[in-house]
Amino acid sequence: PLRVRTGSYVGNGSRLLAISVGFKPDVVILKGNLDEDAVVKTATMPGSTSREIFADVTSPYTDAIRSLDANGFSVGANARVNANAISYYWTAFQAGSGEMAIGTYDGDDQDNRSITGLGFQPEYVLTMSDDGLWGIHRFEAHVGDQSMTVEGGSLGPDRIQAFLADGFELGTNNEVNGSTVRYDWIAWNHIPGRIHISSYPGNGLLTQAITAPGFPPEYVLQ
């Protein structure tokens, strides 16, 4: 089954840091108390590379999240993951059959392209390019050919076009399917009591309690 753990560490500014998780993760997402974007590494990203979830022309990095280890992960000296005396907060995932899957593909600029083999119909998919482009995500609440950039852009077509019984469908937008560009993806299923994916209407007030998950979450991505 899917395993999830969260934690934090304090950067040392220079040395390689090994962070214990308790299992070998397939995905690590972390963010420091800095004006920097979150960094992610999946087991499909080659070598010591990792990247920002959003967009950065210098990404992928080779000195950020350097490896996913037998009992955790290791970070290099990049300030996004290891500035001196800065606190960093991480979430580690180990994929589980029918619950979460990861993968990679090379873009081909072909419309209605199917990415399959997940083993379930996803409720949420995040794609990330090697070309410094925006990460794109689609939620189960999105209707028709609609998905959005992770930084909060408006819904738009021709990116993640649809969820399929065993995967998802891509359009020709280079943020998800540019010719010869490499992409990594993460997909989650909706599992009652473990993974909840949904939507809510804003109320414009200072606070709003979202109770639909029905359990205390370890990680929330909005």
PyMOL commands that set and color helices and strands:
alter all, ss='L'
color gray80, all
select helices_A, chain A and resi 79-82+174-177
alter helices_A, ss='H'
color red, helices_A
select strands_A, chain A and resi 3-10+17-20+27-32+39-42+51-52+65-69+72-75+87-94+100-106+113-116+124-129+136-139+148-149+160-164+167-170+182-188
alter strands_A, ss='S'
color yellow, strands_A
deselect
rebuild
show_as cartoon
